[in-house]
């Protein structure tokens, strides 16, 4: 099978089985056999089930040809002891301490198994309200979200997937204004995406400028009023500022709630595409549309028969997952099987349009997207009805709103999910997102660079004799081909990137797929940094008018934790923009410094520590050992790394906390020493000098940071969000970030 080197790296890092020492002991081929065999094994549960061995070959063939891939937990866990195969869960949070902490415990179990969780905090009474049982006052939803956040941070999901949450609050909750601002500091509640649950009544009130009621969730009484237009503007301003909160339209989620007798849908999974009842879960999978095309003369078009065959096999696969899945909680096992929801979606949509020479931001693309999703949804329903005829409907079918003359196995069939790591494996564009960038500069381990070019663009440029490395570097630098005149206009018209597409066209594409999707569509609406709050407001209003179920937006460069690439560190030293790598470049050593040298007794003798500084702070550390010897190479290495960190603007307290307290065996044998190792001694010296100069007012502690470097006339900054694991640029997708180099992903 044709797996790229990049896909191989991602699979080895996150999916393939490892031994107790962390060594990979499974091949990619073995992984797909493991998954296919496990999912096909559910046939043995049914008297009229198909031959499990033959079906496993069908599933294996579909996956190895990269025509369909299930969600990550299925690839990771199928056929293993853990066996948890679903990506999406929603848990209830009722207004009691017992319910709140039960939800935290259950979320931890789900995160440990590789799933993401959604919560509505709308049932919790507002901050400051009286708690009759204790006579105290309630701390409110936001304070408990912070508790959930800390618990998530503690569970790292075995290093394969980080825990992710969705937090939703109804627009009529009395704490809604606090909720809208709860992530204004990007360092707060970092393991949550948040969305405001809007109602149609609120949207109409906002349009008219009317007030609306705030309702106490505990007493159900009206406790205040707010102006809907002003609250809407506040949501817009917060989203414009840093991308959160998103919005979901609760009435639309519940209009498509197939079993309203079981309660209201209050929340979705972390990326917003899967509305679920409390204790429901859903397993997802995506068809690679680039594998669904066929040649017609010199052009490409969809092979509708192949799409039909793949959809039917994928629905069969996802229905089987429900049976073989090992659910983390009994309530989830029971509730999930009552509706048997599945979520079949697509990936590679943008690449397919390129192959067909259809611009993403064209009426033709929008109409084709609507036609395609209608076909997938209809064929999926036919297959679900076919399975129901053999195995029965989902248990709550008779209570559902679905047509009774067409018995169905699965409550829902389709979902458009983000496919970050899956699309890396399948080597295609993600979900229904447009292309983020056509050319990337990859940094190789030995320090060399490699150009990664979108294969469709490369083929087209080579066919016309236009391809060159210099042109590719220019595209990488500019991030788009829209203004490169050397490239013919007909190519530029088709090969549009996410920032070439208007926000309105982003929403129109989302609405086209939503029209024939049972659940919801995960999609990010990209704005340029120069976009205004009015631009965001218009997109929200358009999404409401066009029938979307929710909206996630991201304005380029709007998160203040984005890392600085420093292109010029002094007058004589420049770093070309194309060589910027997403990492901080330290400022140069000042020509004139002041310094302090301190003698410290360590376990192996005396250590002399010199700390030099200028008006921006401590800039370098030197160490020398006395005649007794010691570990000069280790202390020098520590000093050099500390110097680089200090000149890069890393917080002094962070550096000190990392070094302080490190113990060396030589100090253990000599009680009474004031330090525990060379690194500990260096940390104590840095801390002492730093505190003394701050105390004297010589340095401004707020200025001793990366941000202070921006004020230097000799510094050129280039904002870019980078991957914490490999340093490459990341893409924003459905409220999350994804690194297409190493597969790192995180919802934030």
C-alpha positions as CSV (number, residue, x, y, z in Angstrom):
1,X,0.0,0.0,0.0
2,X,1.2,3.5,-0.7
3,X,1.7,5.3,2.6
4,X,3.8,8.5,2.6
5,X,6.8,9.0,4.8
6,X,4.9,11.6,6.7
7,X,1.9,9.2,7.2
8,X,4.3,6.5,8.4
9,X,5.7,8.9,11.0
10,X,2.3,9.8,12.3
11,X,1.1,6.1,12.4
12,X,4.3,5.0,14.3
13,X,4.0,7.9,16.7
14,X,0.3,7.6,17.6
15,X,-1.4,4.4,16.2
16,X,0.8,1.4,15.9
17,X,1.3,-1.0,18.9
18,X,4.3,-0.5,21.0
19,X,6.0,-2.7,23.6
20,X,6.6,-1.7,27.2
21,X,9.8,0.1,26.3
22,X,8.0,2.2,23.6
23,X,9.3,0.4,20.6
24,X,7.0,-0.1,17.7
25,X,6.1,-3.7,17.2
26,X,3.3,-3.4,14.6
27,X,3.5,-2.6,10.9
28,X,0.9,-0.4,9.1
29,X,-0.4,-3.5,7.3
30,X,-0.8,-5.3,10.6
31,X,-2.7,-2.4,12.0
32,X,-5.2,-2.5,9.2
33,X,-5.6,-6.2,9.6
34,X,-6.1,-5.8,13.3
35,X,-8.8,-3.2,12.8
36,X,-10.6,-5.1,10.0
37,X,-10.6,-8.4,11.8
38,X,-11.9,-6.8,15.0
39,X,-14.8,-4.9,13.3
40,X,-15.8,-7.9,11.1
41,X,-15.9,-10.1,14.2
42,X,-19.3,-8.7,15.2
43,X,-20.9,-10.8,12.4
44,X,-20.5,-13.8,14.7
45,X,-23.1,-12.2,17.0
46,X,-25.9,-12.6,14.4
47,X,-27.3,-15.8,13.1
48,X,-27.6,-14.3,9.6
49,X,-24.3,-12.5,9.8
50,X,-22.0,-12.4,6.9
51,X,-18.8,-14.5,6.7
52,X,-16.5,-12.6,9.1
53,X,-13.3,-13.5,7.2
54,X,-14.6,-12.3,3.9
55,X,-16.0,-9.1,5.4
56,X,-12.7,-8.4,7.1
57,X,-11.0,-8.6,3.7
58,X,-13.5,-6.0,2.4
59,X,-12.8,-3.7,5.3
60,X,-9.1,-4.2,5.0
61,X,-9.1,-3.5,1.3
62,X,-11.2,-0.3,1.8
63,X,-8.8,1.0,4.4
64,X,-5.5,0.0,2.8
65,X,-6.6,1.7,-0.5
66,X,-7.3,4.8,1.7
67,X,-10.8,5.0,0.4
68,X,-12.3,5.0,4.0
69,X,-10.8,5.5,7.4
70,X,-12.6,5.3,10.8
71,X,-12.0,7.8,13.6
72,X,-8.7,7.6,15.4
73,X,-9.8,5.6,18.5
74,X,-10.9,2.8,16.2
75,X,-7.6,2.7,14.5
76,X,-5.8,2.9,17.8
77,X,-7.8,0.5,19.9
78,X,-9.7,-2.0,17.8
79,X,-8.4,-5.6,18.4
80,X,-6.7,-4.5,21.6
81,X,-7.6,-5.0,25.3
82,X,-8.8,-1.4,25.7
83,X,-11.2,-1.7,22.8
84,X,-12.8,1.8,23.1
85,X,-13.6,2.8,19.5
86,X,-15.7,6.0,19.7
87,X,-14.5,9.6,19.3
88,X,-17.5,11.5,20.6
89,X,-19.3,11.5,24.0
90,X,-21.7,13.8,25.8
91,X,-22.1,13.6,29.6
92,X,-24.8,15.2,31.8
93,X,-23.9,17.8,34.4
94,X,-26.8,18.3,36.9
95,X,-27.0,20.9,39.6
96,X,-25.5,18.9,42.5
97,X,-22.0,18.3,43.8
98,X,-22.4,14.6,43.3
99,X,-23.4,14.9,39.6
100,X,-20.6,17.4,38.9
101,X,-17.8,15.2,40.2
102,X,-19.3,12.1,38.8
103,X,-19.1,13.8,35.4
104,X,-15.5,14.7,36.0
105,X,-14.7,11.0,36.9
106,X,-16.5,9.7,33.8
107,X,-14.8,12.3,31.6
108,X,-11.4,11.1,32.9
109,X,-12.2,7.5,32.0
110,X,-13.3,8.6,28.5
111,X,-10.2,10.8,27.9
112,X,-8.0,7.9,29.1
113,X,-9.5,5.7,26.4
114,X,-9.0,8.3,23.6
115,X,-12.4,10.0,23.4
116,X,-13.5,13.6,23.6
117,X,-16.4,14.9,25.8
118,X,-19.1,17.5,25.5
119,X,-20.9,19.1,28.4
120,X,-23.7,21.6,28.9
121,X,-23.3,23.6,32.1
122,X,-26.7,25.2,31.6
123,X,-28.3,23.3,34.5
124,X,-25.9,24.7,37.1
125,X,-27.2,27.6,39.2
126,X,-25.6,30.9,38.7
127,X,-22.7,32.3,40.7
128,X,-23.8,33.9,44.0
129,X,-27.1,32.1,44.2
130,X,-28.0,30.5,47.6
131,X,-27.4,26.8,48.2
132,X,-30.2,25.8,50.6
133,X,-28.6,22.6,51.8
134,X,-25.5,24.4,53.1
135,X,-26.6,28.0,53.5
136,X,-23.6,29.0,51.3
137,X,-23.5,30.5,47.8
138,X,-23.0,28.7,44.5
139,X,-19.7,29.3,42.6
140,X,-21.3,29.1,39.2
141,X,-20.6,27.2,35.9
142,X,-17.3,28.8,35.1
143,X,-15.6,27.8,38.4
144,X,-16.6,24.2,37.8
145,X,-15.4,24.3,34.2
146,X,-12.0,25.2,35.6
147,X,-12.1,22.1,37.8
148,X,-13.0,20.0,34.7
149,X,-10.1,21.6,32.9
150,X,-7.6,20.7,35.6
151,X,-8.8,17.1,35.6
152,X,-8.4,16.9,31.8
153,X,-4.9,18.3,32.0
154,X,-4.0,15.4,34.4
155,X,-5.1,12.8,31.9
156,X,-2.8,12.7,28.9
157,X,-4.5,9.7,27.1
158,X,-1.4,7.7,27.1
159,X,0.4,10.1,24.9
160,X,-1.7,9.3,21.8
161,X,-4.4,11.9,22.1
162,X,-4.9,14.7,24.6
163,X,-8.2,15.1,26.4
164,X,-10.6,17.6,24.8
165,X,-13.9,19.0,25.9
166,X,-16.8,21.1,24.6
167,X,-18.4,23.5,27.2
168,X,-21.8,25.0,26.3
169,X,-23.9,27.5,28.1
170,X,-27.4,28.6,27.1
171,X,-27.8,32.2,26.1
172,X,-30.5,32.7,28.7
173,X,-28.3,31.5,31.7
174,X,-27.7,34.4,34.2
175,X,-23.9,33.9,34.0
176,X,-23.8,34.1,30.2
177,X,-21.7,37.3,30.1
178,X,-19.1,35.7,32.3
179,X,-19.1,32.7,30.1
180,X,-18.6,34.7,26.9
181,X,-15.4,36.2,28.5
182,X,-14.1,33.1,30.3
183,X,-11.5,32.4,27.7
184,X,-10.5,36.0,27.0
185,X,-7.2,35.0,28.6
186,X,-5.9,32.2,26.3
187,X,-4.1,30.6,29.3
188,X,-7.4,29.9,31.0
189,X,-9.6,26.7,30.5
190,X,-7.2,25.5,27.8
191,X,-8.7,22.0,27.4
192,X,-12.1,23.3,26.4
193,X,-13.7,24.6,23.3
194,X,-16.6,26.8,24.3
195,X,-19.8,27.6,22.5
196,X,-22.9,29.7,23.3
197,X,-26.1,27.9,22.9
198,X,-28.3,30.3,20.9
199,X,-32.1,30.0,20.4
200,X,-34.1,31.3,17.5
201,X,-36.0,33.6,19.9
202,X,-32.7,35.2,20.9
203,X,-31.6,35.6,17.2
204,X,-34.9,37.4,16.4
205,X,-34.6,39.6,19.5
206,X,-31.0,40.5,18.5
207,X,-32.2,41.4,15.0
208,X,-34.8,43.7,16.5
209,X,-32.7,45.1,19.3
210,X,-35.1,43.8,21.9
211,X,-34.4,42.6,25.5
212,X,-34.6,38.9,26.4
213,X,-35.1,37.0,29.7
214,X,-32.4,35.4,31.8
215,X,-33.7,32.3,33.5
216,X,-32.5,30.8,36.8
217,X,-31.9,27.1,35.9
218,X,-32.7,26.1,39.5
219,X,-36.0,27.9,40.0
220,X,-36.9,28.3,36.3
221,X,-37.8,31.9,37.2
222,X,-36.9,35.0,35.2
223,X,-34.2,36.8,37.2
224,X,-33.2,39.6,34.8
225,X,-33.1,40.9,31.2
226,X,-30.3,41.7,28.7
227,X,-30.4,43.5,25.4
228,X,-30.0,40.7,22.8
229,X,-28.2,42.9,20.3
230,X,-25.6,44.0,22.8
231,X,-25.1,40.4,24.0
232,X,-24.8,39.3,20.3
233,X,-22.2,42.0,19.8
234,X,-20.3,40.8,22.8
235,X,-20.2,37.2,21.5
236,X,-18.9,38.6,18.1
237,X,-16.2,40.7,19.8
238,X,-14.9,37.8,21.9
239,X,-14.8,35.5,18.8
240,X,-13.1,38.2,16.8
241,X,-10.5,38.6,19.6
242,X,-9.4,35.0,19.8
243,X,-11.8,32.7,18.1
244,X,-14.0,31.8,21.1
245,X,-16.8,31.3,21.9
246,X,-18.3,29.5,18.9
247,X,-22.0,29.4,18.5
248,X,-24.5,26.6,18.1
249,X,-28.2,26.9,17.3
250,X,-29.9,24.7,20.0
251,X,-33.4,24.8,18.3
252,X,-31.9,23.3,15.2
253,X,-30.1,20.6,17.0
254,X,-33.4,19.6,18.7
255,X,-35.4,19.9,15.5
256,X,-33.3,16.9,14.3
257,X,-33.3,15.1,17.6
258,X,-34.6,11.7,16.5
259,X,-35.9,10.7,19.9
260,X,-37.2,13.8,21.7
261,X,-39.0,11.6,24.2
262,X,-35.5,10.9,25.7
263,X,-34.8,14.6,26.4
264,X,-33.3,17.6,24.8
265,X,-29.9,17.8,23.0
266,X,-27.9,20.2,25.1
267,X,-24.3,19.7,23.9
268,X,-22.0,18.4,21.1
269,X,-18.6,16.7,21.0
270,X,-15.5,19.0,21.2
271,X,-15.5,20.0,17.5
272,X,-19.2,20.6,17.3
273,X,-20.2,18.2,14.6
274,X,-21.9,15.6,16.7
275,X,-24.9,16.6,18.8
276,X,-25.7,13.9,21.3
277,X,-28.1,13.2,24.2
278,X,-26.5,12.7,27.7
279,X,-24.6,9.4,27.8
280,X,-24.7,8.9,24.0
281,X,-21.6,8.3,22.0
282,X,-20.9,8.1,18.3
283,X,-18.3,6.5,16.1
284,X,-17.3,8.4,13.0
285,X,-15.6,7.6,9.7
286,X,-14.7,9.4,6.5
287,X,-14.6,8.6,2.8
288,X,-11.6,9.9,0.9
289,X,-13.2,11.7,-2.0
290,X,-10.0,11.8,-4.0
291,X,-10.3,8.0,-4.4
292,X,-13.8,8.4,-5.6
293,X,-12.9,10.1,-8.9
294,X,-12.4,8.6,-12.3
295,X,-11.0,10.0,-15.6
296,X,-13.3,11.1,-18.3
297,X,-11.1,12.0,-21.2
298,X,-8.7,14.6,-19.9
299,X,-10.9,15.6,-16.9
300,X,-11.9,14.0,-13.6
301,X,-15.4,13.3,-12.3
302,X,-17.0,11.4,-9.5
303,X,-17.4,7.7,-10.0
304,X,-20.9,7.5,-8.4
305,X,-21.0,3.7,-8.4
306,X,-17.8,3.6,-6.5
307,X,-19.1,6.2,-4.1
308,X,-22.2,4.0,-3.6
309,X,-20.2,0.9,-2.9
310,X,-17.9,2.7,-0.5
311,X,-20.7,4.3,1.4
312,X,-22.5,1.0,1.9
313,X,-19.3,-0.8,3.1
314,X,-18.6,2.2,5.4
315,X,-22.1,2.1,7.0
316,X,-21.7,-1.6,7.6
317,X,-18.3,-1.0,9.2
318,X,-19.6,1.7,11.5
319,X,-22.7,-0.3,12.6
320,X,-20.4,-3.2,13.5
321,X,-18.3,-0.8,15.6
322,X,-21.2,-0.3,17.9
323,X,-21.4,-4.0,18.7
324,X,-17.6,-4.7,19.3
325,X,-17.0,-1.4,21.1
326,X,-15.9,-1.6,24.7
327,X,-17.6,1.4,26.3
328,X,-15.9,3.1,29.2
329,X,-19.2,3.4,31.2
330,X,-22.3,1.2,31.4
331,X,-24.7,4.0,30.9
332,X,-22.9,4.9,27.7
333,X,-23.1,1.3,26.5
334,X,-26.9,1.2,27.1
335,X,-27.7,4.7,25.8
336,X,-25.6,4.4,22.6
337,X,-27.2,1.1,21.6
338,X,-30.7,2.6,22.1
339,X,-30.2,4.9,19.0
340,X,-27.1,3.3,17.3
341,X,-26.0,6.6,15.8
342,X,-23.2,6.6,13.3
343,X,-21.4,9.5,11.6
344,X,-20.2,8.9,8.1
345,X,-18.4,11.9,6.5
346,X,-15.9,12.9,3.9
347,X,-12.4,14.2,3.5
348,X,-10.4,15.3,0.5
349,X,-13.2,17.6,-0.8
350,X,-10.8,20.5,-1.6
351,X,-8.3,18.2,-3.4
352,X,-11.2,16.7,-5.4
353,X,-12.3,20.1,-6.6
354,X,-8.7,20.9,-7.6
355,X,-8.6,17.7,-9.7
356,X,-11.9,18.6,-11.3
357,X,-10.6,22.2,-11.9
358,X,-13.5,23.6,-9.9
359,X,-12.8,26.6,-7.7
360,X,-13.8,26.0,-4.0
361,X,-15.4,29.4,-3.9
362,X,-17.7,28.9,-6.9
363,X,-21.4,28.2,-7.3
364,X,-20.5,25.0,-9.2
365,X,-18.5,23.7,-6.1
366,X,-21.4,24.6,-3.7
367,X,-24.0,22.8,-5.9
368,X,-21.7,19.8,-6.4
369,X,-21.1,19.6,-2.6
370,X,-24.9,19.6,-2.0
371,X,-25.5,16.9,-4.6
372,X,-22.7,14.7,-3.3
373,X,-23.8,14.9,0.3
374,X,-27.4,14.2,-0.7
375,X,-26.3,11.1,-2.5
376,X,-24.1,9.9,0.4
377,X,-26.9,10.4,2.9
378,X,-29.5,8.6,0.8
379,X,-27.3,5.6,0.0
380,X,-26.3,5.5,3.7
381,X,-29.9,5.3,4.7
382,X,-30.6,2.6,2.2
383,X,-27.8,0.5,3.7
384,X,-29.0,1.1,7.2
385,X,-32.5,0.0,6.1
386,X,-30.9,-3.1,4.6
387,X,-29.1,-4.0,7.8
388,X,-32.3,-3.3,9.8
389,X,-34.2,-5.9,7.7
390,X,-31.7,-8.5,8.8
391,X,-30.8,-7.4,12.4
392,X,-33.7,-5.2,13.5
393,X,-34.0,-1.4,14.0
394,X,-32.4,0.5,16.8
395,X,-34.5,-0.1,20.0
396,X,-36.0,3.4,20.1
397,X,-37.1,3.4,16.4
398,X,-40.8,3.3,17.2
399,X,-40.4,6.4,19.5
400,X,-38.3,8.2,16.9
401,X,-39.4,10.9,14.5
402,X,-38.1,8.8,11.5
403,X,-40.6,7.5,8.9
404,X,-42.1,4.3,10.2
405,X,-42.5,2.8,6.7
406,X,-38.7,2.7,6.3
407,X,-37.2,0.9,9.3
408,X,-33.7,2.0,10.0
409,X,-30.8,0.4,11.9
410,X,-29.1,3.6,12.8
411,X,-30.7,6.8,14.3
412,X,-28.3,9.0,12.3
413,X,-26.1,8.2,9.4
414,X,-24.0,11.2,8.4
415,X,-21.6,13.7,10.1
416,X,-18.9,15.9,8.7
417,X,-16.0,15.7,11.1
418,X,-12.6,17.3,11.0
419,X,-10.1,14.7,9.8
420,X,-6.8,16.2,10.8
421,X,-4.6,13.1,11.4
422,X,-6.7,10.9,9.2
423,X,-6.2,13.2,6.2
424,X,-2.4,13.0,6.8
425,X,-2.6,9.2,6.6
426,X,-4.8,9.4,3.5
427,X,-2.7,12.2,2.0
428,X,-5.7,14.4,1.2
429,X,-7.2,17.7,2.4
430,X,-9.1,17.7,5.7
431,X,-12.9,17.2,5.8
432,X,-14.7,19.8,3.7
433,X,-12.1,22.5,4.5
434,X,-10.3,24.4,1.7
435,X,-6.5,24.0,1.3
436,X,-4.7,25.9,4.0
437,X,-1.4,26.2,2.1
438,X,-0.1,24.7,-1.1
439,X,3.6,24.7,-0.2
440,X,5.3,24.1,3.1
441,X,8.9,24.1,4.1
442,X,9.5,21.0,6.3
443,X,12.4,21.0,8.7
444,X,14.3,17.7,8.6
445,X,16.1,16.3,11.6
446,X,19.6,17.0,10.2
447,X,18.8,20.7,9.8
448,X,18.1,20.6,6.1
449,X,14.8,21.7,4.6
450,X,12.4,20.0,2.3
451,X,9.7,21.6,0.2
452,X,6.3,19.9,0.4
453,X,4.1,20.8,-2.5
454,X,0.4,20.0,-3.0
455,X,0.5,17.1,-5.4
456,X,-2.3,18.5,-7.7
457,X,-0.7,21.9,-8.0
458,X,2.8,20.4,-8.6
459,X,1.4,18.1,-11.4
460,X,-0.3,21.0,-13.1
461,X,2.7,23.3,-12.9
462,X,5.0,20.6,-14.2
463,X,2.6,19.8,-17.1
464,X,2.9,23.5,-18.2
465,X,6.6,23.7,-17.6
466,X,6.3,26.2,-14.8
467,X,7.5,24.3,-11.8
468,X,10.7,25.5,-10.1
469,X,12.0,25.4,-6.5
470,X,12.3,29.2,-6.5
471,X,8.6,29.5,-7.4
472,X,7.7,27.0,-4.7
473,X,9.6,29.0,-2.0
474,X,7.9,32.1,-3.1
475,X,4.5,30.4,-2.7
476,X,5.5,29.2,0.7
477,X,6.5,32.7,1.7
478,X,3.3,34.4,0.5
479,X,1.0,31.6,1.6
480,X,-1.1,31.8,-1.6
481,X,-0.7,31.9,-5.4
482,X,-3.4,34.5,-5.8
483,X,-1.0,37.4,-6.5
484,X,1.9,35.6,-8.3
485,X,1.6,36.8,-11.9
486,X,4.0,34.2,-13.3
487,X,1.2,31.7,-12.7
488,X,-1.6,31.8,-15.3
489,X,-4.9,33.2,-14.2
490,X,-6.8,30.0,-14.9
491,X,-4.6,28.2,-12.4
492,X,-4.8,31.0,-9.8
493,X,-8.6,31.0,-10.1
494,X,-8.9,27.2,-9.2
495,X,-6.0,26.9,-6.7
496,X,-7.4,29.1,-4.0
497,X,-6.4,28.7,-0.3
498,X,-8.4,29.3,2.8
499,X,-7.6,33.0,3.1
500,X,-8.4,33.6,-0.6
501,X,-11.9,32.5,0.1
502,X,-14.4,35.0,1.5
503,X,-15.9,34.2,4.9
504,X,-19.3,34.2,3.1
505,X,-18.2,31.4,0.8
506,X,-16.9,29.4,3.7
507,X,-20.3,29.5,5.2
508,X,-22.1,28.8,1.9
509,X,-20.0,25.6,1.6
510,X,-20.8,24.6,5.1
511,X,-24.5,25.1,4.6
512,X,-24.4,23.1,1.3
513,X,-23.1,20.0,3.2
514,X,-25.3,20.7,6.2
515,X,-28.5,20.5,4.1
516,X,-28.1,16.7,3.7
517,X,-26.1,15.8,6.9
518,X,-28.1,14.2,9.7
519,X,-25.8,15.6,12.5
520,X,-23.7,18.7,11.9
521,X,-20.7,19.9,9.9
522,X,-17.4,20.8,11.5
523,X,-15.8,23.7,9.6
524,X,-13.7,26.7,10.4
525,X,-14.5,30.0,8.8
526,X,-11.1,31.7,8.2
527,X,-10.8,35.5,8.5
528,X,-7.8,37.6,7.7
529,X,-6.1,39.5,10.5
530,X,-7.6,42.7,9.1
531,X,-11.2,41.5,9.4
532,X,-13.6,43.6,11.5
533,X,-16.1,42.6,14.1
534,X,-18.8,43.6,11.6
535,X,-17.4,40.9,9.2
536,X,-17.8,38.3,11.9
537,X,-21.3,39.4,12.8
538,X,-22.4,39.1,9.1
539,X,-21.1,35.6,8.9
540,X,-23.0,34.6,12.1
541,X,-26.2,36.1,10.7
542,X,-25.6,34.4,7.3
543,X,-25.0,31.0,9.0
544,X,-28.3,31.4,10.8
545,X,-30.2,32.3,7.6
546,X,-28.7,29.4,5.6
547,X,-29.5,26.7,8.1
548,X,-26.1,25.9,9.7
549,X,-26.2,24.3,13.2
550,X,-23.2,26.1,14.5
551,X,-20.2,28.2,13.5
552,X,-16.5,28.3,14.4
553,X,-14.4,31.2,13.3
554,X,-10.7,32.0,13.4
555,X,-9.1,35.4,12.6
556,X,-5.5,34.9,11.6
557,X,-3.0,35.8,14.3
558,X,-5.7,36.5,16.9
559,X,-4.3,34.2,19.6
560,X,-1.7,36.1,21.6
561,X,0.2,33.0,22.5
562,X,1.3,32.7,18.9
563,X,5.1,32.4,18.9
564,X,7.4,35.1,17.5
565,X,9.7,34.4,14.7
566,X,12.3,37.0,14.9
567,X,13.6,37.8,11.4
568,X,16.2,40.4,12.3
569,X,18.0,40.3,15.7
570,X,20.4,43.2,15.1
571,X,21.4,45.6,12.3
572,X,23.8,43.2,10.8
573,X,22.0,39.9,11.1
574,X,18.9,39.1,9.0
575,X,17.0,35.8,8.6
576,X,15.1,35.6,5.3
577,X,11.3,35.2,5.8
578,X,11.3,31.8,4.0
579,X,13.7,30.4,6.5
580,X,11.5,31.2,9.5
581,X,10.7,28.0,11.2
582,X,8.2,28.7,14.0
583,X,10.8,28.9,16.7
584,X,12.1,31.8,18.8
585,X,15.5,33.3,17.7
586,X,17.4,34.7,20.7
587,X,18.5,38.3,20.7
588,X,22.2,38.9,20.1
589,X,24.7,39.3,23.0
590,X,24.9,42.9,24.1
591,X,28.3,44.7,23.5
592,X,28.4,46.0,27.1
593,X,27.2,44.0,30.1
594,X,27.5,44.2,33.9
595,X,28.0,41.0,35.9
596,X,28.2,39.3,39.3
597,X,30.3,36.3,40.1
598,X,29.3,34.0,43.0
599,X,31.3,31.2,44.6
600,X,29.1,28.2,45.7
601,X,30.1,25.1,47.5
602,X,28.9,22.0,45.7
603,X,29.3,18.3,46.3
604,X,32.5,18.1,44.2
605,X,34.2,21.3,45.4
606,X,33.7,25.0,44.5
607,X,31.7,26.3,41.5
608,X,32.1,29.9,40.3
609,X,29.0,31.3,38.6
610,X,29.0,34.5,36.6
611,X,25.7,36.1,35.6
612,X,25.9,39.0,33.1
613,X,23.0,41.4,32.5
614,X,22.0,44.5,30.6
615,X,18.9,46.8,30.8
616,X,16.7,44.0,29.4
617,X,17.7,41.5,32.0
618,X,20.1,38.6,32.6
619,X,21.6,37.6,29.3
620,X,24.3,35.0,29.9
621,X,25.7,32.6,32.5
622,X,29.2,31.3,32.8
623,X,30.6,28.6,35.2
624,X,34.0,27.5,36.3
625,X,34.9,24.7,38.6
626,X,37.6,24.8,41.2
627,X,40.7,22.7,41.4
628,X,38.7,19.8,43.0
629,X,37.2,19.0,39.6
630,X,33.4,18.4,39.4
631,X,31.4,18.1,36.2
632,X,32.5,21.1,34.1
633,X,30.9,19.9,30.9
634,X,27.5,19.5,32.5
635,X,27.6,22.8,34.2
636,X,28.7,24.5,31.0
637,X,25.9,22.9,29.1
638,X,23.4,24.0,31.7
639,X,24.8,27.6,31.5
640,X,24.7,27.7,27.7
641,X,21.1,26.5,27.6
642,X,20.1,29.0,30.4
643,X,21.8,31.8,28.5
644,X,19.9,31.0,25.3
645,X,16.6,30.8,27.2
646,X,17.2,34.1,28.9
647,X,18.1,35.9,25.7
648,X,15.0,34.4,24.1
649,X,12.8,36.1,26.6
650,X,11.7,33.0,28.4
651,X,10.3,33.9,31.9
652,X,13.1,33.9,34.5
653,X,10.9,32.2,37.0
654,X,10.2,29.4,34.6
655,X,13.9,28.8,34.0
656,X,14.6,28.8,37.7
657,X,11.7,26.4,38.5
658,X,13.1,23.9,35.9
659,X,16.6,23.9,37.4
660,X,16.0,24.5,41.1
661,X,15.9,21.3,43.2
662,X,17.7,19.0,40.8
663,X,19.8,16.7,42.9
664,X,23.3,15.3,42.4
665,X,24.5,12.1,44.2
666,X,27.6,14.1,45.4
667,X,25.5,16.4,47.5
668,X,23.5,13.6,49.2
669,X,26.7,12.4,50.8
670,X,27.5,15.9,52.3
671,X,24.7,17.2,54.4
672,X,24.6,21.0,55.1
673,X,25.3,22.2,51.6
674,X,23.2,25.2,50.4
675,X,22.6,23.7,47.0
676,X,21.7,20.2,45.7
677,X,23.6,20.3,42.3
678,X,25.3,22.5,39.8
679,X,22.0,23.3,38.0
680,X,20.4,24.1,41.4
681,X,23.3,26.4,42.2
682,X,22.9,28.2,38.8
683,X,19.2,28.6,39.4
684,X,19.7,30.1,42.8
685,X,22.2,32.6,41.5
686,X,19.9,33.6,38.6
687,X,17.0,34.0,41.1
688,X,19.0,36.0,43.6
689,X,20.2,38.5,41.0
690,X,16.8,38.8,39.3
691,X,15.0,39.4,42.5
692,X,17.5,42.0,43.7
693,X,17.4,44.0,40.5
694,X,13.6,43.9,40.3
695,X,13.5,45.1,43.9
696,X,15.7,48.0,43.1
697,X,13.5,48.9,40.2
698,X,16.3,48.3,37.7
699,X,14.2,46.0,35.5
700,X,10.6,46.0,34.7
701,X,9.5,42.3,35.2
702,X,6.7,42.7,32.6
703,X,9.3,43.8,30.0
704,X,11.6,40.8,30.5
705,X,9.9,38.6,28.0
706,X,9.6,37.9,24.3
707,X,7.2,40.8,23.9
708,X,9.9,43.2,24.9
709,X,11.9,42.1,21.8
710,X,9.1,43.4,19.6
711,X,9.7,46.9,20.8
712,X,13.3,46.8,19.5
713,X,13.7,48.7,16.2
714,X,16.1,46.0,15.0
715,X,13.5,43.2,15.3
716,X,11.1,42.1,12.6
717,X,8.4,39.8,13.9
718,X,6.4,37.2,12.0
719,X,3.5,35.7,13.9
720,X,2.8,32.0,13.5
721,X,1.2,29.3,15.6
722,X,3.6,26.4,16.0
723,X,3.4,22.8,17.0
724,X,4.8,22.2,20.5
725,X,6.1,18.8,19.5
726,X,7.9,19.4,16.2
727,X,7.9,23.2,15.7
728,X,5.9,23.3,12.4
729,X,3.1,25.6,11.7
730,X,-0.4,24.4,12.6
731,X,-3.8,24.7,11.0
732,X,-7.0,25.7,12.7
733,X,-9.8,23.2,12.2
734,X,-13.2,23.0,13.8
735,X,-12.0,24.8,17.0
736,X,-8.9,22.7,17.2
737,X,-5.3,22.9,15.9
738,X,-3.6,20.2,13.9
739,X,0.0,19.8,12.8
740,X,0.2,18.1,9.4
741,X,3.8,17.3,10.0
742,X,3.6,15.0,13.1
743,X,-0.1,14.6,13.7
744,X,-0.2,16.6,17.0
745,X,-3.7,17.9,17.6
746,X,-5.4,19.8,20.4
747,X,-8.7,21.5,21.0
748,X,-8.3,24.8,22.7
